Amino acid sequence: MNDIYVCGHRNPDTDSIVACLAYANLRNALGDREYRAVRIGSINDETQRMLDRFGFEPPMYIQNMRAQVSDLDFDHPTELNKSVPLDLAWRTMRDCNASAIPILNDDGTLYGMLSSGDIAAYDLHTVFECQVDALPVFNLISVLEGRLVNEYSNLTETVSGKVIIALPKAFDDASFTEPDTILICGNQPEIIDAALQSGVNCLILCQTEISQELEESAAPTCILSTPLNARQVARLIFQAIPVSRFCRTEGLISFHLSDYLDDVRETMVNSRFHYYPVLDEQERVVGSLSRYHLLKPRSKRVVLVDHNEASQSVPGLEQVEILEIIDHHRLADIQTKMPIAVRNEPVGSTNTILTAMYQEHGVMPSPAMAGLMAAAILSDTVMFKSPTCTKRDVAMAERLARIAHVSLEQLGKELFTSAGADGKSAEELFKTDYKQFHIAEKDLGVSQITCVDAEAYLSRKDEFLAVMDKLRRDREFDIVILMLTDVLSEGSHLLYAGSDEIMRQAFNTEPKDNMLFVPGMMSRKKQLIPTLTALWG
């Protein structure tokens, strides 16, 4: 619940995924153990190959950052088993100042809810009720602070009957000696003898010295001894009833740790209850929740890497506390409630910035981590051929390669192999590295696939265009573009769904069949988007 999530952008590329892992690793190495790498999209083939190559698991997947029950400081009252006596439940609620507590099954799952109102209603009922049924002897002994006198007799585990206090002046009352009786008396030998002879169900001796004869009694009567007086015993007998008999079990409303607060609020508005049990993923009770707890939820804490644009970030971002941004893209539209640390540098890869941060903190990445970070720099700079690439990117990648004992040239070939193009749908390939942009009142979607041979993808041009045209119509985009960036040709084939005129004006080239080739275009961020921005600006 105290984790700080390190999160990249949607449809994450290798640089985004590795940046999450690398920054969480750096912070943990510095003693900040709560940092945790997460992702909000699927791992693409290129990234998976690099993770496998250096022995890393993908970051944990999360759907969104909406506030959940797990983000609340809900109550943790003592939960009681359904077999405990009412007396214990009342004392527990009094001690922890709780007006309701969850009642559990033996496996920790929810049986019911017990409130102070339930106890008060039952207590008033006992004023006019003098009969108890199937009262567990263990519960009775506990509540009366007593002991079983004839514990070696073959007795039942429960007692039932009419509760009667034996008064000397009423000794002739025949009801004292009826078998279906729980008789309370003091040091009254004649009454005790009569009760045992008639076989009353239970005999409770208050503040009485117990004779050896009673302890060795073979009578079927359950004989209990207690230091309490008769008046106290007469009231407490009814408090020995198991809570399972009168706690609320029907129509319960409970919430899970993973439930979203928006949904919880809506449920509470339409409910009359004041307390709600909280369950974990195994359905075990972990606490209780009230409307009060919804007033000040604890926001999730997030570090954003490789992006600073709301449309590319995790859903529910408006509900989180952003602690830090580490990025190499243009500054966009994310707003924060408080001042935060922002590190934004004009380099080709977020991992170039992170490598510098490792150096600044005096932390040497492991060979495996260094190799993975070098791969991320190669990926985002397209083997140093992208116009976004700087001398700093090259220097940092070479430094990491020396730590990892890898060849950057060989690593680059492994990165941009076309393996994975076959067997995947055009939609899956298109969404691998897809981003949305809003430029001068224009909305567009741009996907980029970087490869060493574009022909395998161009042969599926019609499939891609069908996916892109559907996306354009569904989202009402002005244009949707797919960049097929060929490392060997050092340029990009641009497939598009939308206006021919936009592409003609933007790139000063005549498109043909919804496609054109732009030599030297390697970067979506530094070439394609600025070109469209200049056109529409």
Disulfide bonds with the S-S distance in Angstrom:
none
